Amino acid sequence: QVLLVESGGGLVQAGGFLRLSCAASGRTFSRYFMGWFRQAPGKEREFVAAITWNGGSTYYADSVKGRFTISRDNAKNTVYLQMNSLKPEDTAVYYCAARIPSSTSYKYAGAYDYWGQGTQVTVSS
């Protein structure tokens, strides 16, 4: 069982930045493949970024590539999402998620076993 708690969301102007954090409970955090997803009103939850258990590989949606950076600190049981050059279309609730590594696509929300409650990010124009 893993409990995930996101923080760091808020209101920011276009071009600004935010850093989201996701703190995980449990002693097996380093086993999990971690992802960030987002969901805007009236839209489906979409993949944003993901990172392997040791941080050796990272993956990004095309819409955030070059602007967002995912990282993790296994000693602190935390995964981060640094978001730069924010755009109004980045406005959404952001969720972190954890899964045991598998062959299922990391872009698929259904492949994740645990989810946080989400944190709101609002980017004004």
MMTF fields as JSON, N, C-alpha, C and O atoms, coordinates in Angstrom:
{
  "mmtfVersion": "1.0.0",
  "mmtfProducer": "UNKNOWN",
  "numBonds": 499,
  "numAtoms": 500,
  "numGroups": 125,
  "numChains": 1,
  "numModels": 1,
  "chainsPerModel": [1],
  "groupsPerChain": [125],
  "chainIdList": ["A"],
  "bondAtomList": [4, 2, 8, 6, 12, 10, 16, 14, 20, 18, 24, 22, 28, 26, 32, 30, 36, 34, 40, 38, 44, 42, 48, 46, 52, 50, 56, 54, 60, 58, 64, 62, 68, 66, 72, 70, 76, 74, 80, 78, 84, 82, 88, 86, 92, 90, 96, 94, 100, 98, 104, 102, 108, 106, 112, 110, 116, 114, 120, 118, 124, 122, 128, 126, 132, 130, 136, 134, 140, 138, 144, 142, 148, 146, 152, 150, 156, 154, 160, 158, 164, 162, 168, 166, 172, 170, 176, 174, 180, 178, 184, 182, 188, 186, 192, 190, 196, 194, 200, 198, 204, 202, 208, 206, 212, 210, 216, 214, 220, 218, 224, 222, 228, 226, 232, 230, 236, 234, 240, 238, 244, 242, 248, 246, 252, 250, 256, 254, 260, 258, 264, 262, 268, 266, 272, 270, 276, 274, 280, 278, 284, 282, 288, 286, 292, 290, 296, 294, 300, 298, 304, 302, 308, 306, 312, 310, 316, 314, 320, 318, 324, 322, 328, 326, 332, 330, 336, 334, 340, 338, 344, 342, 348, 346, 352, 350, 356, 354, 360, 358, 364, 362, 368, 366, 372, 370, 376, 374, 380, 378, 384, 382, 388, 386, 392, 390, 396, 394, 400, 398, 404, 402, 408, 406, 412, 410, 416, 414, 420, 418, 424, 422, 428, 426, 432, 430, 436, 434, 440, 438, 444, 442, 448, 446, 452, 450, 456, 454, 460, 458, 464, 462, 468, 466, 472, 470, 476, 474, 480, 478, 484, 482, 488, 486, 492, 490, 496, 494],
  "bondOrderList": [1, 1, 1, 1, 1, 1, 1, 1, 1, 1, 1, 1, 1, 1, 1, 1, 1, 1, 1, 1, 1, 1, 1, 1, 1, 1, 1, 1, 1, 1, 1, 1, 1, 1, 1, 1, 1, 1, 1, 1, 1, 1, 1, 1, 1, 1, 1, 1, 1, 1, 1, 1, 1, 1, 1, 1, 1, 1, 1, 1, 1, 1, 1, 1, 1, 1, 1, 1, 1, 1, 1, 1, 1, 1, 1, 1, 1, 1, 1, 1, 1, 1, 1, 1, 1, 1, 1, 1, 1, 1, 1, 1, 1, 1, 1, 1, 1, 1, 1, 1, 1, 1, 1, 1, 1, 1, 1, 1, 1, 1, 1, 1, 1, 1, 1, 1, 1, 1, 1, 1, 1, 1, 1, 1],
  "groupList": [{"groupName": "GLN", "atomNameList": ["N", "CA", "C", "O"], "elementList": ["N", "C", "C", "O"], "formalChargeList": [0, 0, 0, 0], "bondAtomList": [1, 0, 2, 1, 3, 2], "bondOrderList": [1, 1, 2], "singleLetterCode": "Q", "chemCompType": "L-PEPTIDE LINKING"}, {"groupName": "VAL", "atomNameList": ["N", "CA", "C", "O"], "elementList": ["N", "C", "C", "O"], "formalChargeList": [0, 0, 0, 0], "bondAtomList": [1, 0, 2, 1, 3, 2], "bondOrderList": [1, 1, 2], "singleLetterCode": "V", "chemCompType": "L-PEPTIDE LINKING"}, {"groupName": "LEU", "atomNameList": ["N", "CA", "C", "O"], "elementList": ["N", "C", "C", "O"], "formalChargeList": [0, 0, 0, 0], "bondAtomList": [1, 0, 2, 1, 3, 2], "bondOrderList": [1, 1, 2], "singleLetterCode": "L", "chemCompType": "L-PEPTIDE LINKING"}, {"groupName": "GLU", "atomNameList": ["N", "CA", "C", "O"], "elementList": ["N", "C", "C", "O"], "formalChargeList": [0, 0, 0, 0], "bondAtomList": [1, 0, 2, 1, 3, 2], "bondOrderList": [1, 1, 2], "singleLetterCode": "E", "chemCompType": "L-PEPTIDE LINKING"}, {"groupName": "SER", "atomNameList": ["N", "CA", "C", "O"], "elementList": ["N", "C", "C", "O"], "formalChargeList": [0, 0, 0, 0], "bondAtomList": [1, 0, 2, 1, 3, 2], "bondOrderList": [1, 1, 2], "singleLetterCode": "S", "chemCompType": "L-PEPTIDE LINKING"}, {"groupName": "GLY", "atomNameList": ["N", "CA", "C", "O"], "elementList": ["N", "C", "C", "O"], "formalChargeList": [0, 0, 0, 0], "bondAtomList": [1, 0, 2, 1, 3, 2], "bondOrderList": [1, 1, 2], "singleLetterCode": "G", "chemCompType": "PEPTIDE LINKING"}, {"groupName": "ALA", "atomNameList": ["N", "CA", "C", "O"], "elementList": ["N", "C", "C", "O"], "formalChargeList": [0, 0, 0, 0], "bondAtomList": [1, 0, 2, 1, 3, 2], "bondOrderList": [1, 1, 2], "singleLetterCode": "A", "chemCompType": "L-PEPTIDE LINKING"}, {"groupName": "PHE", "atomNameList": ["N", "CA", "C", "O"], "elementList": ["N", "C", "C", "O"], "formalChargeList": [0, 0, 0, 0], "bondAtomList": [1, 0, 2, 1, 3, 2], "bondOrderList": [1, 1, 2], "singleLetterCode": "F", "chemCompType": "L-PEPTIDE LINKING"}, {"groupName": "ARG", "atomNameList": ["N", "CA", "C", "O"], "elementList": ["N", "C", "C", "O"], "formalChargeList": [0, 0, 0, 0], "bondAtomList": [1, 0, 2, 1, 3, 2], "bondOrderList": [1, 1, 2], "singleLetterCode": "R", "chemCompType": "L-PEPTIDE LINKING"}, {"groupName": "CYS", "atomNameList": ["N", "CA", "C", "O"], "elementList": ["N", "C", "C", "O"], "formalChargeList": [0, 0, 0, 0], "bondAtomList": [1, 0, 2, 1, 3, 2], "bondOrderList": [1, 1, 2], "singleLetterCode": "C", "chemCompType": "L-PEPTIDE LINKING"}, {"groupName": "THR", "atomNameList": ["N", "CA", "C", "O"], "elementList": ["N", "C", "C", "O"], "formalChargeList": [0, 0, 0, 0], "bondAtomList": [1, 0, 2, 1, 3, 2], "bondOrderList": [1, 1, 2], "singleLetterCode": "T", "chemCompType": "L-PEPTIDE LINKING"}, {"groupName": "TYR", "atomNameList": ["N", "CA", "C", "O"], "elementList": ["N", "C", "C", "O"], "formalChargeList": [0, 0, 0, 0], "bondAtomList": [1, 0, 2, 1, 3, 2], "bondOrderList": [1, 1, 2], "singleLetterCode": "Y", "chemCompType": "L-PEPTIDE LINKING"}, {"groupName": "MET", "atomNameList": ["N", "CA", "C", "O"], "elementList": ["N", "C", "C", "O"], "formalChargeList": [0, 0, 0, 0], "bondAtomList": [1, 0, 2, 1, 3, 2], "bondOrderList": [1, 1, 2], "singleLetterCode": "M", "chemCompType": "L-PEPTIDE LINKING"}, {"groupName": "TRP", "atomNameList": ["N", "CA", "C", "O"], "elementList": ["N", "C", "C", "O"], "formalChargeList": [0, 0, 0, 0], "bondAtomList": [1, 0, 2, 1, 3, 2], "bondOrderList": [1, 1, 2], "singleLetterCode": "W", "chemCompType": "L-PEPTIDE LINKING"}, {"groupName": "PRO", "atomNameList": ["N", "CA", "C", "O"], "elementList": ["N", "C", "C", "O"], "formalChargeList": [0, 0, 0, 0], "bondAtomList": [1, 0, 2, 1, 3, 2], "bondOrderList": [1, 1, 2], "singleLetterCode": "P", "chemCompType": "L-PEPTIDE LINKING"}, {"groupName": "LYS", "atomNameList": ["N", "CA", "C", "O"], "elementList": ["N", "C", "C", "O"], "formalChargeList": [0, 0, 0, 0], "bondAtomList": [1, 0, 2, 1, 3, 2], "bondOrderList": [1, 1, 2], "singleLetterCode": "K", "chemCompType": "L-PEPTIDE LINKING"}, {"groupName": "ILE", "atomNameList": ["N", "CA", "C", "O"], "elementList": ["N", "C", "C", "O"], "formalChargeList": [0, 0, 0, 0], "bondAtomList": [1, 0, 2, 1, 3, 2], "bondOrderList": [1, 1, 2], "singleLetterCode": "I", "chemCompType": "L-PEPTIDE LINKING"}, {"groupName": "ASN", "atomNameList": ["N", "CA", "C", "O"], "elementList": ["N", "C", "C", "O"], "formalChargeList": [0, 0, 0, 0], "bondAtomList": [1, 0, 2, 1, 3, 2], "bondOrderList": [1, 1, 2], "singleLetterCode": "N", "chemCompType": "L-PEPTIDE LINKING"}, {"groupName": "ASP", "atomNameList": ["N", "CA", "C", "O"], "elementList": ["N", "C", "C", "O"], "formalChargeList": [0, 0, 0, 0], "bondAtomList": [1, 0, 2, 1, 3, 2], "bondOrderList": [1, 1, 2], "singleLetterCode": "D", "chemCompType": "L-PEPTIDE LINKING"}],
  "groupTypeList": [0, 1, 2, 2, 1, 3, 4, 5, 5, 5, 2, 1, 0, 6, 5, 5, 7, 2, 8, 2, 4, 9, 6, 6, 4, 5, 8, 10, 7, 4, 8, 11, 7, 12, 5, 13, 7, 8, 0, 6, 14, 5, 15, 3, 8, 3, 7, 1, 6, 6, 16, 10, 13, 17, 5, 5, 4, 10, 11, 11, 6, 18, 4, 1, 15, 5, 8, 7, 10, 16, 4, 8, 18, 17, 6, 15, 17, 10, 1, 11, 2, 0, 12, 17, 4, 2, 15, 14, 3, 18, 10, 6, 1, 11, 11, 9, 6, 6, 8, 16, 14, 4, 4, 10, 4, 11, 15, 11, 6, 5, 6, 11, 18, 11, 13, 5, 0, 5, 10, 0, 1, 10, 1, 4, 4],
  "groupIdList": [1, 2, 3, 4, 5, 6, 7, 8, 9, 10, 11, 12, 13, 14, 15, 16, 17, 18, 19, 20, 21, 22, 23, 24, 25, 26, 27, 28, 29, 30, 31, 32, 33, 34, 35, 36, 37, 38, 39, 40, 41, 42, 43, 44, 45, 46, 47, 48, 49, 50, 51, 52, 53, 54, 55, 56, 57, 58, 59, 60, 61, 62, 63, 64, 65, 66, 67, 68, 69, 70, 71, 72, 73, 74, 75, 76, 77, 78, 79, 80, 81, 82, 83, 84, 85, 86, 87, 88, 89, 90, 91, 92, 93, 94, 95, 96, 97, 98, 99, 100, 101, 102, 103, 104, 105, 106, 107, 108, 109, 110, 111, 112, 113, 114, 115, 116, 117, 118, 119, 120, 121, 122, 123, 124, 125],
  "secStructList": [7, 7, 7, 3, 3, 3, 3, 7, 7, 3, 3, 3, 3, 6, 6, 7, 7, 3, 3, 3, 3, 3, 3, 3, 7, 1, 1, 7, 4, 4, 4, 7, 3, 3, 3, 3, 3, 3, 3, 7, 6, 6, 1, 7, 7, 3, 3, 3, 3, 3, 3, 7, 6, 6, 1, 1, 7, 3, 3, 3, 7, 6, 6, 6, 6, 6, 6, 3, 3, 3, 3, 3, 3, 4, 4, 4, 6, 3, 3, 3, 3, 3, 3, 7, 1, 7, 7, 4, 4, 4, 7, 3, 3, 3, 3, 3, 3, 3, 3, 7, 7, 7, 1, 1, 7, 6, 6, 7, 4, 4, 4, 7, 1, 3, 3, 7, 7, 7, 3, 3, 3, 3, 3, 3, 7],
  "xCoordList": [0.843, 0.0, 0.88, 1.843, 0.543, 1.292, 0.305, -0.69, 0.576, -0.233, 0.551, 1.7, -0.081, 0.576, -0.112, -1.34, 0.676, 0.131, 0.869, 2.07, 0.129, 0.718, 0.653, -0.203, 1.58, 1.571, 2.289, 2.956, 2.142, 2.88, 2.063, 2.573, 0.805, -0.026, -0.364, -0.089, -0.968, -1.357, -1.683, -1.844, -1.778, -2.086, -0.809, -0.081, -0.537, 0.67, 0.346, -0.554, 1.079, 0.892, 1.591, 2.548, 1.103, 1.738, 3.209, 3.57, 4.044, 5.479, 6.147, 7.374, 5.362, 5.898, 6.231, 6.235, 6.513, 6.902, 6.303, 5.947, 6.206, 5.791, 6.561, 7.007, 6.707, 7.301, 6.332, 6.022, 5.864, 4.982, 5.798, 6.827, 5.321, 5.93, 4.884, 3.694, 5.333, 4.457, 5.19, 6.176, 4.698, 5.308, 4.609, 3.38, 5.394, 4.848, 5.134, 6.196, 4.178, 4.383, 4.988, 5.054, 5.417, 5.895, 7.394, 8.041, 7.928, 9.367, 9.795, 10.976, 8.838, 9.173, 9.031, 8.855, 9.108, 8.914, 9.845, 9.443, 11.072, 12.06, 11.705, 12.295, 10.754, 10.349, 9.425, 9.266, 8.823, 7.729, 8.176, 9.036, 7.555, 7.615, 6.593, 5.444, 7.009, 6.152, 5.742, 6.508, 4.534, 4.051, 3.287, 2.783, 3.211, 2.352, 1.325, 1.658, 0.096, -1.0, -1.71, -1.498, -2.542, -3.342, -4.717, -4.912, -5.653, -7.019, -7.619, -7.765, -7.964, -8.634, -10.148, -10.609, -10.916, -12.38, -12.923, -12.598, -13.751, -14.381, -13.482, -13.884, -12.269, -11.335, -10.919, -11.091, -10.372, -9.882, -8.529, -7.794, -8.245, -6.939, -5.863, -5.99, -4.8, -3.764, -2.385, -2.098, -1.563, -0.187, 0.62, 0.478, 1.472, 2.364, 3.825, 4.581, 4.213, 5.614, 5.71, 4.807, 6.818, 7.042, 8.531, 9.364, 8.845, 10.244, 10.404, 9.555, 11.494, 11.754, 12.176, 12.398, 12.287, 12.499, 13.756, 13.786, 14.79, 16.056, 16.308, 17.377, 15.316, 15.487, 16.328, 16.665, 16.664, 17.547, 16.915, 17.608, 15.603, 14.891, 13.682, 12.996, 13.436, 12.269, 11.521, 12.098, 10.226, 9.371, 8.426, 7.983, 8.125, 7.298, 6.271, 6.495, 5.151, 4.201, 4.795, 5.547, 4.463, 5.009, 4.658, 5.433, 3.504, 3.025, 3.842, 3.778, 4.607, 5.381, 6.883, 7.672, 7.272, 8.689, 9.472, 9.08, 10.576, 11.396, 10.987, 11.728, 9.807, 9.34, 9.222, 9.465, 8.855, 8.675, 9.821, 10.376, 10.157, 11.177, 10.688, 10.301, 10.707, 10.355, 11.629, 12.616, 11.6, 12.751, 12.238, 11.067, 13.121, 12.72, 13.893, 15.056, 13.564, 14.548, 14.063, 13.187, 14.622, 14.144, 14.439, 13.731, 15.457, 15.767, 14.67, 14.456, 13.982, 12.907, 11.524, 10.518, 11.469, 10.19, 9.36, 8.154, 10.005, 9.328, 9.655, 10.789, 8.652, 8.841, 8.408, 7.471, 9.103, 8.874, 8.495, 8.81, 7.82, 7.56, 7.848, 7.065, 8.977, 9.322, 8.667, 8.896, 7.853, 7.106, 7.518, 7.258, 8.147, 8.608, 7.828, 7.173, 7.91, 7.254, 5.801, 5.342, 5.102, 3.728, 2.814, 2.979, 1.851, 0.882, -0.53, -0.751, -1.465, -2.845, -3.39, -4.197, -2.956, -3.435, -2.857, -3.264, -1.93, -1.422, -2.351, -2.15, -3.35, -4.279, -5.018, -5.641, -4.94, -5.538, -5.296, -4.547, -5.949, -5.577, -4.482, -4.627, -3.404, -2.267, -2.234, -2.363, -2.059, -2.032, -0.708, -0.172, -0.188, 0.919, 0.383, -0.649, 1.091, 0.642, 1.849, 2.951, 1.613, 2.679, 2.242, 1.071, 3.196, 2.888, 4.125, 5.259, 3.873, 4.938, 5.319, 4.431, 6.597, 6.991, 6.329, 6.267, 5.841, 5.195, 5.391, 5.975, 4.894, 5.027, 3.927, 3.991, 2.934, 1.847, 2.36, 3.189, 1.877, 2.35, 2.233, 1.206, 3.287, 3.299, 2.379, 2.093, 1.908, 1.01, -0.445, -1.321, -0.679, -2.036, -2.354, -1.717, -3.329, -3.654, -4.074, -3.792, -4.741, -5.199, -4.093, -4.341, -2.879, -1.746, -1.144, -0.254, -1.609, -1.07, -1.932, -3.158, -1.248, -1.919, -2.377, -3.363, -1.667, -1.958, -1.962, -1.192, -2.856, -3.022, -3.096, -3.582, -2.6, -2.779, -4.122, -4.89, -4.396, -5.691, -5.706, -6.772, -4.544, -4.455, -4.181, -4.523, -3.564, -3.299, -3.617, -3.237, -4.31, -4.762, -3.642, -2.958, -3.468, -2.556, -3.379, -4.061, -3.307, -4.042, -3.063, -2.34, -3.047, -2.149, -2.992, -3.807, -2.786, -3.559, -2.822, -1.592, -3.585, -2.985, -2.74, -2.241],
  "yCoordList": [-1.193, 0.0, 1.246, 1.336, 2.201, 3.449, 4.6, 4.628, 5.534, 6.751, 7.893, 8.141, 8.589, 9.678, 10.997, 11.084, 12.019, 13.333, 14.389, 14.596, 15.055, 16.094, 17.449, 17.688, 18.325, 19.7, 20.573, 20.075, 21.891, 22.814, 23.482, 24.349, 23.093, 23.739, 25.167, 25.603, 25.89, 27.258, 28.017, 27.439, 29.337, 30.238, 30.937, 31.483, 30.921, 31.537, 32.166, 31.715, 33.193, 33.833, 33.032, 32.303, 33.179, 32.526, 32.914, 34.074, 31.936, 32.149, 31.867, 31.8, 31.7, 31.446, 29.986, 29.177, 29.665, 28.289, 27.865, 28.687, 26.557, 25.93, 24.623, 24.035, 24.184, 22.885, 22.07, 22.423, 20.991, 20.086, 19.014, 18.563, 18.619, 17.524, 16.459, 16.752, 15.245, 14.126, 13.281, 12.613, 13.318, 12.558, 11.22, 11.148, 10.166, 8.818, 8.199, 8.407, 7.448, 6.711, 5.353, 4.955, 4.664, 3.309, 3.236, 4.223, 2.037, 1.843, 1.285, 1.01, 1.114, 0.498, 1.466, 1.048, 2.751, 3.774, 3.551, 3.726, 3.17, 3.032, 1.924, 1.85, 1.056, -0.007, 0.494, -0.157, 1.64, 2.07, 2.964, 3.834, 2.709, 3.584, 4.687, 4.401, 5.948, 7.067, 7.889, 8.051, 8.396, 9.221, 10.437, 10.467, 11.429, 12.589, 12.625, 12.445, 12.856, 13.023, 14.338, 14.928, 14.779, 15.965, 15.818, 15.075, 16.541, 16.491, 17.879, 18.467, 18.394, 19.684, 19.46, 18.368, 20.472, 20.321, 19.859, 20.423, 18.831, 18.333, 17.493, 17.093, 17.221, 16.434, 15.174, 15.062, 14.236, 13.014, 13.26, 14.191, 12.391, 12.465, 12.109, 11.135, 12.921, 12.693, 12.58, 13.177, 11.805, 11.595, 12.876, 13.605, 13.138, 14.297, 13.859, 14.231, 13.063, 12.657, 11.405, 11.102, 10.683, 9.486, 9.277, 9.808, 8.481, 8.254, 6.844, 6.361, 6.196, 4.848, 4.853, 5.912, 3.657, 3.54, 4.249, 4.776, 4.272, 4.879, 6.23, 6.819, 6.716, 7.991, 7.908, 8.928, 6.701, 6.539, 6.893, 7.257, 6.785, 7.128, 7.976, 7.75, 8.957, 9.817, 9.895, 9.707, 10.175, 10.201, 11.391, 11.739, 12.008, 13.205, 13.189, 12.63, 13.816, 14.088, 15.156, 16.018, 15.098, 16.072, 17.502, 18.427, 17.677, 19.012, 19.687, 20.905, 18.902, 19.484, 19.297, 19.822, 18.558, 18.28, 19.579, 20.464, 19.679, 20.875, 21.941, 22.898, 21.787, 22.762, 22.144, 22.818, 20.884, 20.201, 19.212, 18.653, 19.013, 18.039, 17.222, 17.775, 15.907, 15.015, 14.503, 14.22, 14.387, 13.85, 13.172, 13.306, 12.444, 11.772, 11.719, 11.727, 11.666, 11.493, 10.323, 10.487, 9.161, 7.966, 8.029, 7.41, 8.755, 8.899, 9.692, 9.532, 10.547, 11.352, 10.853, 11.469, 9.751, 9.201, 10.249, 10.364, 11.002, 12.107, 12.149, 11.903, 12.462, 12.721, 14.156, 14.669, 14.786, 16.201, 16.408, 15.592, 17.509, 17.941, 19.442, 20.26, 19.778, 21.18, 21.633, 21.052, 22.671, 23.143, 24.575, 25.483, 24.775, 26.093, 26.54, 25.736, 27.822, 28.392, 27.937, 27.466, 28.083, 27.591, 28.356, 29.553, 27.623, 28.17, 28.006, 27.139, 28.809, 28.645, 27.233, 26.738, 26.6, 25.247, 24.2, 23.04, 24.578, 23.669, 23.641, 22.842, 24.499, 24.539, 23.215, 22.738, 22.628, 21.319, 20.934, 21.589, 19.857, 19.198, 18.195, 17.386, 18.26, 17.38, 16.274, 16.523, 15.05, 13.882, 13.145, 13.026, 12.653, 11.717, 10.31, 10.102, 9.363, 7.982, 7.062, 7.41, 5.88, 4.9, 3.55, 3.18, 2.826, 1.476, 0.599, 1.073, -0.681, -1.664, -1.73, -1.791, -1.721, -1.767, -2.921, -4.045, -2.622, -3.638, -3.276, -2.246, -4.136, -3.906, -3.012, -2.594, -2.719, -1.841, -0.424, 0.047, 0.242, 1.589, 2.511, 2.54, 3.257, 4.199, 5.383, 6.153, 5.539, 6.632, 6.31, 7.172, 5.091, 4.628, 4.76, 4.109, 5.591, 5.835, 4.562, 4.393, 3.677, 2.436, 1.498, 0.525, 1.774, 0.919, 1.254, 0.546, 2.311, 2.743, 2.217, 2.145, 1.855, 1.203, 2.163, 1.903, 3.259, 4.195, 5.618, 5.972, 6.428, 7.803, 8.744, 8.382, 9.961, 11.01, 11.689, 11.333, 12.672, 13.356, 14.49, 15.005, 14.882, 15.929, 17.301, 17.581, 18.148, 19.533, 20.424, 20.113, 21.524, 22.398, 23.315, 23.947, 23.374, 24.326, 25.193, 24.687, 26.503, 27.441, 28.45, 29.122, 28.548, 29.466, 30.546, 30.258, 31.773, 32.886, 33.501, 33.501, 34.018, 34.608, 36.093, 36.75],
  "zCoordList": [0.0, 0.0, 0.0, 0.762, -0.857, -0.948, -0.862, -1.586, 0.008, 0.111, -0.504, -0.139, -1.444, -2.159, -1.847, -1.868, -1.56, -1.247, -2.063, -1.891, -2.956, -3.787, -3.082, -2.23, -3.462, -2.979, -3.994, -4.901, -3.828, -4.675, -5.763, -6.473, -5.907, -6.912, -6.522, -5.404, -7.464, -7.175, -8.434, -9.51, -8.281, -9.395, -9.828, -8.998, -11.118, -11.649, -13.005, -13.713, -13.346, -14.645, -15.739, -15.48, -16.94, -18.08, -18.146, -17.946, -18.427, -18.442, -17.122, -17.048, -16.08, -14.76, -14.534, -15.462, -13.27, -12.956, -11.628, -10.783, -11.477, -10.233, -10.086, -11.071, -8.853, -8.579, -7.743, -6.605, -8.316, -7.6, -6.897, -7.399, -5.735, -4.994, -4.724, -4.6, -4.636, -4.294, -3.262, -3.574, -2.037, -0.956, -0.811, -0.792, -0.71, -0.623, 0.737, 1.323, 1.22, 2.458, 2.13, 0.967, 3.141, 2.93, 2.699, 2.35, 2.906, 2.805, 1.466, 1.252, 0.556, -0.721, -1.88, -3.025, -1.591, -2.624, -3.809, -4.959, -3.534, -4.607, -5.583, -6.661, -5.237, -6.15, -7.243, -8.275, -7.021, -7.885, -9.028, -8.887, -10.151, -11.308, -11.036, -10.698, -11.182, -10.808, -12.021, -12.971, -11.971, -13.068, -12.579, -11.456, -13.437, -13.224, -14.356, -15.527, -13.981, -14.926, -14.606, -13.547, -15.52, -15.26, -15.887, -16.849, -15.32, -15.842, -15.783, -14.711, -16.952, -17.06, -17.056, -17.386, -16.691, -16.658, -18.001, -19.046, -17.958, -19.17, -20.056, -21.149, -19.594, -20.399, -19.655, -18.441, -20.404, -19.797, -19.118, -19.448, -18.168, -17.519, -18.548, -19.29, -18.574, -19.572, -18.931, -17.893, -19.577, -19.134, -19.285, -20.266, -18.294, -18.343, -18.366, -19.262, -17.369, -17.254, -16.392, -15.612, -16.543, -15.744, -15.54, -16.275, -14.51, -14.164, -13.609, -12.861, -13.982, -13.5, -12.042, -11.456, -11.455, -10.014, -9.542, -8.43, -10.367, -9.946, -10.61, -10.449, -11.356, -12.034, -13.293, -13.894, -13.686, -14.829, -16.16, -17.11, -16.229, -17.46, -17.125, -16.129, -17.978, -17.818, -19.142, -20.213, -19.044, -20.217, -20.091, -18.997, -21.238, -21.228, -22.353, -23.426, -22.072, -23.14, -24.051, -23.595, -25.319, -26.262, -25.869, -26.115, -25.265, -24.92, -23.817, -23.656, -23.059, -21.949, -22.117, -21.331, -23.127, -23.338, -23.499, -24.259, -22.775, -22.82, -21.822, -21.599, -21.213, -20.215, -18.822, -17.821, -18.758, -17.48, -17.258, -18.204, -15.987, -15.616, -14.43, -13.4, -14.582, -13.484, -12.834, -13.514, -11.521, -10.791, -9.53, -9.175, -8.856, -7.621, -6.659, -7.063, -5.386, -4.332, -3.489, -2.64, -3.718, -3.017, -1.515, -0.72, -1.13, 0.296, 1.011, 2.213, 0.255, 0.83, 0.434, 0.786, -0.291, -0.754, -1.492, -1.272, -2.355, -3.015, -4.502, -4.912, -5.29, -6.703, -6.981, -6.369, -7.907, -8.198, -9.663, -10.53, -9.908, -11.277, -11.337, -10.855, -11.933, -12.143, -13.435, -14.496, -13.342, -14.494, -14.806, -14.018, -15.932, -16.368, -17.6, -18.263, -17.891, -19.073, -19.158, -20.198, -18.068, -18.007, -18.95, -19.186, -19.475, -20.419, -19.847, -19.003, -20.286, -19.805, -20.038, -19.251, -21.1, -21.382, -20.443, -20.496, -19.593, -18.555, -17.337, -16.422, -17.325, -16.206, -16.07, -17.018, -14.877, -14.627, -13.172, -12.447, -12.772, -11.525, -11.866, -12.782, -11.128, -11.374, -10.321, -9.123, -10.805, -9.946, -10.093, -11.194, -8.974, -9.096, -8.906, -8.268, -9.461, -9.45, -9.366, -9.789, -8.81, -8.639, -9.166, -9.081, -9.71, -10.152, -10.045, -10.107, -9.885, -9.998, -11.472, -12.322, -11.803, -13.214, -13.946, -13.448, -15.127, -15.952, -17.412, -17.747, -18.256, -19.688, -20.238, -21.394, -19.438, -19.883, -20.064, -19.286, -21.075, -21.363, -20.161, -19.484, -19.904, -18.789, -19.044, -18.127, -20.294, -20.624, -20.267, -20.345, -19.887, -19.627, -18.143, -17.315, -17.799, -16.399, -15.68, -14.494, -16.386, -15.783, -15.363, -14.651, -15.791, -15.443, -14.09, -13.618, -13.464, -12.181, -11.039, -11.133, -9.962, -8.845, -7.752, -7.062, -7.598, -6.509, -7.044, -7.937, -6.468, -6.912, -5.713, -4.642, -5.925, -4.948, -5.144, -6.039, -4.298, -4.338, -5.349, -5.685, -5.836, -6.84, -6.255, -5.107, -7.052, -6.675, -7.875, -9.004, -7.625, -8.706, -9.172, -8.366, -10.469, -11.095, -12.039, -12.93, -11.832, -12.669, -13.245, -12.509, -14.564, -15.249, -15.923, -16.8, -15.506, -16.063, -17.246, -17.296, -18.185, -19.395, -19.217, -20.131]
}
